[in-house]
């Protein structure tokens, strides 16, 4: 048994306060807060400063399925099973704004990297793009044939990737409002994320696999089958070299994408690991599970030089898996390192700052002076160009205004359509009730008619009987008269 070195992940924080399973976690970009969503219909904001109590935000009427911070850190978006999206201010007051457009449970919500837009995925089989400032949806993407569980922006915010229970991963071009690529998978897609390079998408799902898809070649790059249960969440390190996954098999796994193999296996949750996320700077990652708790880990493994790691790998037995303890805690780590890992097209990002001599400094000064002269000449040309194009700015602003008006009208039309659909559903229910009542009335009328026919038959029979009785009475009366007349004659 070896003690975990400082290059291994270690547990830093342990948060507990939710009353049901954790569904999502996300770091504030300022690294002062962490937000979590839960099946208990609440979201909580945890502080990394000591002696600061967590904020609990209540407002959703059903489970909170996804949460995320805005890039500025001043807003939190939450998606819920109650068919709404809420925008929260991460403060003590916890004021929020409710957004409605979906007609079924909202599975995920995410801000674009510039914070100007949001994308949501829903069980109504659609992906919607929202304006953050206007707090209204602008684009409706609907080509999936089953629930859409996740939707995320690319780094340039021009593409959106979505995963669905129809076992497809789709790439959407927001400008043209249509799907431009479709990747067929073998299971339901629970989560996905763009690679920092923007050239690939990682996905996980019900088939217990972790996959990486190449956008350029439209083929699968990597396929990891190390998990023993469905994989619920995935997150990529900011360097693009590491992938974190959370599974129902109670483990977190970290994969080395540059080497193409499993790097670490972390234990600490019970009843499945349901959420995971790297911090924006990559120094930490968080995980949430079915045990209602959140664990915050320090990464550590990305701060060591690559050569040191390779030297350490040569000394260890590459075919074995060593069990390690972290800070004498019950949360454990396994490390697996194969001898000949497959190659991956994305290289490790390494930053180096070489020293400069005096000759290089002189060259840099000369180049800087030349650049200044070029920039001055360019500034004059830019002024002329800006003057020529200034007249077009007014036209562009008027066009933007008309487009915004059209968008507002379209939102109103879609809202009225949704209301009309609801009213039509109510009318259909009422018509069904009326039809049921009419069928019951018709049955009642048939019964009445049968009773009337029976009564008529009975009346006719009684009338005939009365006639026969009268005839017999008349015959008896005639016999009595005849007998009386015969006696008088005698």
C-alpha positions in Angstrom: 0.0 0.0 0.0 1.5 3.3 -1.1 0.7 6.7 0.2 -0.7 9.0 -2.5 1.7 11.6 -3.7 1.1 15.3 -4.2 0.6 14.6 -7.9 -2.6 12.6 -7.2 -6.1 14.1 -6.7 -7.0 14.7 -3.1 -10.2 15.5 -1.3 -10.5 19.2 -0.3 -14.1 19.9 0.8 -17.2 17.9 1.7 -20.7 19.6 1.4 -23.9 18.1 2.6 -27.3 19.8 2.9 -29.6 18.5 0.1 -32.4 16.1 1.0 -32.2 14.1 -2.2 -29.8 13.0 -5.0 -27.6 15.6 -6.6 -28.3 16.2 -10.3 -25.7 18.9 -11.3 -22.7 20.9 -10.0 -20.9 24.0 -11.4 -18.1 26.3 -10.2 -18.4 30.1 -10.1 -15.7 31.5 -12.5 -14.4 33.6 -9.6 -13.7 30.3 -7.7 -15.5 31.6 -4.6 -18.8 29.6 -4.9 -20.1 26.2 -6.1 -23.8 25.7 -7.1 -25.6 22.3 -7.0 -29.1 21.2 -8.1 -31.0 18.3 -6.6 -34.1 16.2 -6.9 -35.4 17.9 -3.7 -36.5 20.8 -5.9 -33.9 23.2 -4.6 -30.5 24.5 -5.6 -27.7 25.5 -3.1 -24.8 27.9 -3.4 -21.8 26.7 -1.4 -19.0 29.1 -0.3 -15.3 28.2 -0.3 -14.6 30.7 2.5 -14.8 29.3 6.0 -17.7 30.1 8.3 -20.0 31.2 5.4 -23.3 29.4 5.4 -24.7 28.1 2.1 -27.6 29.7 0.3 -30.7 27.5 -0.4 -32.9 28.7 -3.2 -36.5 27.4 -3.3 -38.8 28.3 -6.1 -39.1 25.3 -8.5 -42.1 23.1 -8.0 -40.3 19.9 -9.1 -36.8 18.5 -9.3 -34.0 20.7 -10.4 -32.2 18.8 -13.2 -29.4 21.2 -14.2 -27.6 24.3 -12.9 -24.8 26.5 -14.3 -23.1 29.9 -13.6 -23.0 32.6 -16.2 -19.4 33.4 -17.4 -19.5 36.6 -15.3 -20.6 34.8 -12.2 -23.4 37.2 -11.5 -26.2 34.8 -12.6 -27.2 31.2 -12.0 -29.5 29.4 -14.4 -31.5 26.3 -13.3 -33.6 23.9 -15.4 -36.4 22.0 -13.7 -38.9 19.2 -14.3 -41.6 21.8 -13.7 -41.1 22.9 -17.3 -39.4 26.2 -16.4 -36.0 27.8 -16.4 -35.1 30.3 -13.6 -32.3 32.9 -13.5 -31.0 33.5 -9.9 -28.8 36.2 -8.4 -26.3 34.3 -6.2 -26.8 36.4 -3.1 -28.6 36.1 0.3 -31.9 37.4 -1.2 -31.9 34.9 -4.0 -34.2 36.8 -6.3 -35.1 35.0 -9.5 -36.8 35.4 -12.9 -38.9 32.6 -14.4 -38.7 31.7 -18.1 -41.4 29.6 -19.8 -41.5 28.2 -23.3 -41.1 24.5 -23.1 -44.2 22.3 -22.7 -42.3 19.4 -20.9 -39.5 18.9 -18.4 -36.4 21.0 -19.0 -33.3 18.7 -18.8 -30.4 21.1 -19.2 -29.5 24.8 -19.4 -26.1 26.4 -20.3 -24.8 29.9 -21.0 -22.8 30.7 -24.1 -19.1 31.6 -23.5 -19.9 35.3 -24.0 -22.9 35.1 -21.8 -25.3 36.7 -24.4 -27.3 33.5 -25.0 -28.5 30.4 -23.3 -29.5 26.9 -24.7 -32.0 24.5 -23.1 -32.9 20.9 -23.8 -36.3 19.4 -22.9 -38.5 16.3 -23.0 -40.6 18.1 -25.6 -37.9 17.0 -28.1 -36.7 20.5 -28.7 -33.6 22.6 -28.1 -34.2 26.3 -27.6 -31.8 29.3 -27.8 -32.6 32.2 -25.5 -31.4 35.8 -25.2 -30.0 36.4 -21.8 -30.6 40.2 -21.8 -34.2 39.9 -23.1 -34.9 36.7 -21.2 -36.9 35.4 -24.2 -36.2 32.4 -26.5 -35.2 33.2 -30.1 -34.6 29.9 -31.9 -36.4 26.6 -31.7 -34.4 23.5 -32.9 -36.6 20.4 -33.4 -35.3 17.4 -35.3 -34.9 14.9 -32.4 -37.5 12.1 -32.2 -37.2 11.6 -28.4 -36.4 13.4 -25.2 -33.4 15.8 -25.5 -31.3 15.4 -22.3 -28.4 17.8 -22.9 -27.5 20.8 -25.1 -24.2 22.7 -25.0 -22.5 25.6 -26.9 -19.3 25.4 -28.7 -16.5 27.8 -27.7 -17.3 30.3 -30.4 -21.0 30.0 -29.6 -21.8 29.3 -33.3 -22.6 25.6 -32.8 -24.8 23.7 -30.3 -24.4 20.0 -29.6 -27.4 18.1 -28.3 -27.8 14.5 -27.1 -31.1 12.6 -27.0 -32.9 9.4 -26.1 -33.2 8.8 -29.8 -29.6 7.6 -29.6 -28.2 10.5 -31.7 -25.8 13.4 -31.1 -26.6 16.3 -33.3 -24.6 19.5 -34.2 -26.7 22.6 -34.9 -25.7 25.7 -36.7 -27.6 28.5 -34.9 -27.3 30.9 -37.8 -29.2 28.6 -40.2 -31.3 27.0 -37.4 -30.8 23.4 -38.6 -28.8 20.3 -37.9 -25.6 20.0 -39.8 -24.2 16.7 -38.4 -25.6 13.6 -36.8 -23.6 11.0 -34.9 -25.5 7.7 -34.2 -24.8 6.2 -30.8 -25.6 2.8 -29.2 -27.4 4.2 -26.2 -29.2 7.2 -24.7 -26.9 10.2 -24.4 -27.0 11.7 -20.9 -24.3 14.3 -21.2 -21.8 15.8 -23.6 -19.2 18.6 -23.9 -17.1 20.3 -26.6 -13.3 19.8 -26.5 -11.6 23.1 -25.8 -10.1 22.9 -29.3 -13.6 22.9 -30.7 -12.7 20.0 -33.0 -14.4 17.2 -31.0 -17.3 16.4 -28.7 -17.2 14.0 -25.7 -20.4 12.1 -24.9 -21.5 9.6 -22.2 -24.7 7.7 -21.7 -26.7 4.6 -20.9 -24.3 2.2 -22.7 -21.6 2.7 -19.9 -19.1 4.1 -22.4 -17.2 7.4 -22.8 -16.7 8.5 -26.4 -15.0 11.3 -28.3 -16.3 12.3 -31.7 -14.3 14.2 -34.4 -16.3 17.0 -36.0 -14.1 17.2 -39.0 -13.9 13.6 -40.1 -17.4 12.8 -38.6 -16.0 9.7 -37.0 -15.5 8.4 -33.4 -12.0 9.1 -32.1 -11.9 7.4 -28.7 -14.1 4.7 -27.0 -13.5 3.9 -23.3 -15.4 1.0 -21.8 -13.9 1.1 -18.2 -17.2 2.0 -16.4 -19.4 -0.8 -15.1 -22.7 1.1 -15.2 -24.4 4.0 -17.1 -22.3 7.2 -17.2 -24.3 10.2 -16.1 -21.9 13.2 -16.5 -18.7 14.3 -18.3 -16.4 17.2 -18.0 -13.2 18.2 -19.9 -10.1 19.8 -18.3 -9.3 23.3 -19.6 -6.1 22.0 -21.1 -8.0 19.4 -23.2 -5.7 16.7 -21.9 -8.0 15.1 -19.3 -11.6 13.9 -19.2 -13.7 13.4 -16.0 -16.7 11.0 -15.9 -19.3 10.1 -13.3 -21.1 6.8 -13.3 -23.8 4.7 -11.5 -20.9 2.3 -10.6 -20.1 4.6 -7.7 -16.8 5.8 -9.3 -15.3 8.9 -10.9 -12.8 8.2 -13.7 -10.2 10.4 -15.1 -8.9 9.6 -18.6 -5.7 10.9 -20.2 -6.7 11.9 -23.7 -3.2 12.7 -24.9 -2.1 9.1 -24.0 -5.5 7.5 -24.6 -5.9 5.5 -21.4 -7.5 5.5 -18.0 -5.6 7.7 -15.6 -7.4 7.5 -12.2 -10.4 5.9 -10.6 -11.8 7.7 -7.6 -14.2 6.2 -4.9 -16.2 8.2 -2.4 -19.9 8.2 -3.3 -22.6 5.7 -2.7 -25.8 5.1 -4.7 -24.1 6.3 -7.9 -22.2 9.4 -9.0 -24.6 11.6 -10.8 -22.7 14.8 -11.5 -19.1 16.1 -12.1 -17.4 19.3 -13.3 -13.9 20.7 -13.6 -13.3 24.2 -12.3 -12.6 26.8 -15.1 -8.9 27.0 -14.1 -8.6 23.2 -13.9 -7.2 23.1 -10.4 -10.3 21.6 -8.8 -13.2 19.4 -9.7 -16.5 18.6 -8.0 -18.7 15.6 -7.9 -22.3 14.9 -6.6 -24.0 11.6 -6.0 -27.1 9.7 -5.0 -25.9 9.9 -1.4 -27.0 13.6 -1.3 -23.4 14.9 -0.8 -20.9 17.0 -2.9 -17.2 16.4 -2.9 -14.6 18.9 -4.0 -11.3 17.5 -5.1 -7.9 19.2 -5.9 -6.6 18.1 -9.3 -2.8 18.1 -8.6 -2.0 15.7 -11.5 -1.9 18.6 -14.1 0.9 20.6 -12.3 3.7 18.1 -12.7 6.0 18.0 -15.7 5.3 15.3 -18.2 8.9 13.9 -18.0 8.6 13.3 -14.3 5.3 11.4 -14.8 6.9 9.3 -17.6 9.9 8.5 -15.4 7.7 7.4 -12.5 5.7 5.2 -14.9 8.8 3.4 -16.0 9.7 2.5 -12.4 6.2 1.1 -11.6 4.7 -2.1 -12.9 2.7 -1.0 -15.9 0.4 -4.0 -15.8 -0.9 -3.6 -12.2 -3.3 -1.3 -10.4 -2.1 0.1 -7.1 -4.6 1.0 -4.3 -3.9 4.3 -2.7 -5.3 6.2 0.3 -5.9 10.0 0.1 -5.3 11.9 3.4 -6.2 8.8 5.4 -9.8 9.3 4.3 -12.4 6.7 3.1 -12.2 8.2 -0.4 -9.8 6.1 -2.5 -8.0 6.4 -5.8 -6.9 3.6 -8.3 -4.2 4.4 -10.9 -4.0 2.3 -14.1 -1.2 2.8 -16.6 -0.9 0.5 -19.7 2.4 -0.1 -21.5 1.5 1.0 -25.0 -1.4 3.5 -25.0 -3.1 4.5 -28.2 -2.4 7.9 -29.7 -4.8 10.8 -29.6 -4.8 13.6 -32.2 -4.8 16.4 -29.5 -1.4 17.2 -28.1 -0.7 18.1 -24.5 -0.5 21.9 -24.1 2.8 22.9 -22.5 3.8 26.5 -21.9 7.5 27.5 -22.0 9.2 30.9 -21.6 12.8 30.8 -23.0 15.4 33.3 -22.0 16.4 36.1 -24.4 19.9 37.4 -25.0 20.9 41.0 -25.9 20.9 40.5 -29.6 17.3 39.2 -29.5 16.3 42.3 -27.4 17.7 44.7 -30.0 15.9 42.8 -32.8 12.7 43.0 -30.7 13.1 46.8 -30.3 13.6 47.3 -34.0 10.6 45.2 -34.8 8.5 47.1 -32.3 9.5 50.4 -33.9 8.6 49.1 -37.3 5.3 47.8 -35.9 4.5 51.3 -34.5 5.0 52.9 -37.9 2.8 50.3 -39.6 0.1 50.7 -36.9 0.1 54.5 -37.4 -0.4 54.1 -41.1 -3.1 51.5 -40.5 -4.9 53.8 -38.0 -5.3 56.4 -40.7 -6.7 53.9 -43.1 -9.0 52.6 -40.4 -10.3 56.1 -39.7 -11.2 56.5 -43.4 -12.9 53.2 -43.5 -14.8 53.9 -40.3 -16.0 57.2 -41.8 -17.2 55.5 -44.9 -18.9 52.8 -43.0 -20.5 55.1 -40.4 -23.5 55.7 -42.7 -24.2 52.0 -42.7 -24.4 51.8 -38.9 -27.7 53.6 -38.9 -29.1 51.2 -41.4 -27.8 48.3 -39.4 -29.3 49.6 -36.2 -32.7 50.1 -37.9 -32.5 46.5 -39.3 -31.6 45.2 -35.9 -34.6 47.1 -34.4 -37.0 45.6 -37.0 -35.5 42.1 -36.4 -36.0 42.5 -32.6 -39.6 43.5 -33.2 -40.1 40.5 -35.5 -38.5 38.2 -32.8 -40.8 39.7 -30.1 -43.9 39.1 -32.4 -42.7 35.5 -33.0 -42.4 34.9 -29.3 -45.9 36.2 -28.8 -47.2 34.0 -31.6 -45.5 30.9 -30.1 -46.8 31.7 -26.7 -50.4 32.1 -28.1 -50.0 28.9 -30.0 -49.0 27.1 -26.8 -52.0 28.6 -25.0 -54.2 27.6 -28.0 -52.9 24.0 -27.8 -53.7 23.9 -24.1 -57.2 25.2 -24.8 -57.7 22.7 -27.6 -56.7 19.9 -25.3 -59.3 21.1 -22.7 -61.9 21.3 -25.4 -61.1 17.8 -26.6 -61.5 16.5 -23.0 -64.8 18.3 -22.7 -66.0 16.8 -26.1 -65.0 13.4 -24.8 -67.1 14.0 -21.7 -70.1 15.2 -23.8 -69.8 12.2 -26.2 -69.8 9.9 -23.2 -72.9 11.6 -21.8 -74.6 11.4 -25.2 -73.8 7.7 -25.5 -75.3 7.2 -22.0 -78.4 9.2 -23.0 -78.9 7.1 -26.1 -78.7 3.9 -24.1 -81.3 5.3 -21.7 -83.6 6.2 -24.6 -83.3 2.7 -26.0 -84.3 1.3 -22.6 -87.3 3.7 -22.5 -88.4 2.6 -25.9 -88.2 -1.0 -25.0 -90.2 -0.3 -21.9 -92.8 1.6 -24.0 -93.0 -1.3 -26.5 -93.5 -3.7 -23.6 -96.3 -1.5 -22.1 -98.0 -1.3 -25.5 -97.9 -5.0 -25.9 -99.3 -5.4 -22.4 -102.1 -2.9 -23.1 -103.1 -4.7 -26.3 -103.3 -8.0 -24.5 -105.4 -6.5 -21.7 -107.7 -4.9 -24.2 -108.3 -8.2 -25.9 -109.0 -9.8 -22.6 -111.5 -7.1 -21.8 -113.3 -7.7 -25.1 -113.5 -11.5 -24.4 -114.9 -10.8 -20.9 -117.5 -8.5 -22.3 -118.5 -11.1 -24.9 -118.9 -13.8 -22.3 -120.9 -11.4 -20.1 -123.3 -10.6 -23.0 -123.7 -14.3 -23.7 -124.5 -15.0 -20.1 -127.0 -12.2 -20.0 -128.7 -13.6 -23.2 -129.0 -17.0 -21.6 -130.6 -15.5 -18.5 -133.1 -13.6 -20.6 -134.0 -16.7 -22.5 -134.5 -18.7 -19.4 -136.7 -16.0 -17.9 -138.9 -15.9 -21.0 -139.3 -19.6 -21.0 -140.5 -19.6 -17.4 -143.1 -16.9 -18.1 -144.5 -18.9 -21.1 -144.9 -21.9 -18.9 
